[in-house]
């Protein structure tokens, strides 16, 4: 994943990690080219969260960036044909022009029949990150970066928890074959 996956952790602490039911490993991939399909060989669940750093370059061709991601997903599927392969849409940003590029990339992602034939699942729920004017929700994002400049890209702790929850929910939904197996409470509050 990219920098927005920095606060996501694997381990047994239920508050700050995915928990004991989701052991795993996080790999740093700031750009699509740095995704290493061979590192995905032994995992039951593979989640890809990458692409914003590719498309924020003004000279980058969005379709080419998407095709590069699609190729990586195909390579992962070839190496690990039985994994649950999930991909996150790109998060919105606080920049209108960059959001046009995000939206185009995400349209390629949502409308690509080749991904469906590969069994790739697009993690749902990313509309939760959209705030006023289609920009990144300020309640889920950082105000300033490390250099004290306005931060247009990065999630805050709450945003990271929302991201983790969406990923976790998608994986468990797939593992349970679409059935909600959470314990039902008969208690009425």
C-alpha positions, -999 to 999 in steps of 0.1 A, spaced: 0 0 0 8 37 -2 12 62 25 -24 60 35 -19 25 47 8 36 71 -14 34 102 -28 0 92 -13 -28 113 -14 -65 116 -14 -82 150 -36 -92 179 -45 -59 194 -81 -54 185 -80 -16 187 -49 -8 167 -47 -37 143 -67 -60 120 -69 -84 150 -60 -120 155 -84 -133 128 -64 -114 101 -27 -121 104 -7 -109 76 20 -85 62 19 -50 48 42 -42 19 52 -6 10 42 2 -26 41 40 -31 36 36 -69 21 8 -90 54 -3 -104 66 -11 -69 39 -38 -64 57 -71 -63 33 -99 -73 56 -126 -61 53 -113 -25 15 -122 -27 21 -159 -34 13 -174 0 -16 -152 12 -53 -161 13 -63 -124 10 -44 -98 -10 -56 -62 -9 -40 -36 -32 -42 1 -22 -20 20 -46 -22 45 -75 -26 81 -63 12 87 -65 11 76 -102 -18 98 -112 -9 130 -93 19 135 -118 4 160 -143 21 143 -172 9 108 -163 -16 92 -187 -44 79 -164 -54 50 -187 -17 38 -188 -16 40 -150 -47 19 -148 -34 -6 -173 -3 -10 -152 -24 -18 -122 -45 -42 -141 -14 -60 -153 -1 -63 -117 -35 -77 -106 -33 -102 -134 2 -112 -124 -9 -117 -88 -38 -138 -99 -15 -160 -120 9 -165 -91 -18 -170 -65 -49 -183 -83 -69 -191 -51 -65 -159 -31 -92 -134 -24 -79 -105 -45 -92 -71 -35 -84 -36 -48 -92 -3 -32 -105 25 -54 -84 57 -52 -93 80 -24 -106 114 -32 -83 143 -25 -88 179 -14 -78 191 -49 -105 195 -75 -82 190 -105 -66 159 -90 -100 145 -82 -109 146 -119 -79 123 -124 -89 101 -94 -125 98 -108 -112 88 -143 -89 61 -128 -117 48 -106 -141 47 -136 -116 24 -154 -114 3 -123 -152 -1 -118 -159 -6 -155 -132 -31 -165 -148 -65 -173 -113 -81 -173 -111 -75 -135 -144 -93 -129 -131 -123 -150 -100 -124 -128 -123 -125 -97 -110 -91 -84 -132 -75 -58 -133 -37 -55 -136 -28 -19 -169 -10 -14 -177 19 9 -152 45 -4 -180 70 -8 -176 74 30 -144 94 23 -162 119 0 -170 152 17 -184 185 4 -178 192 -33 -166 157 -39 -134 163 -19 -117 142 7 -138 144 39 -120 168 63 -131 147 93 -112 117 79 -81 135 67 -51 154 79 -51 192 78 -13 197 75 16 175 64 49 171 82 62 204 67 32 222 80 17 226 45 -19 219 37 -23 181 32 -46 172 3 -40 134 3 -36 118 37 -60 102 61 -59 109 98 -63 83 125 -101 81 121 -98 79 83 -73 50 87 -98 32 110 -125 37 84 -102 23 57 -93 -7 79 -129 -14 86 -139 -14 49 -110 -37 41 -118 -61 70 -155 -61 62 -148 -69 25 -125 -98 34 -149 -113 60 -178 -109 36 -159 -129 9 -148 -155 35 -184 -160 46 -195 -162 9 -217 -131 13 -234 -141 45 -233 -119 75 -223 -143 103 -220 -117 131 -239 -127 163 -274 -113 164 -285 -97 196 -321 -101 207 -317 -73 232 -334 -41 224 -318 -9 237 
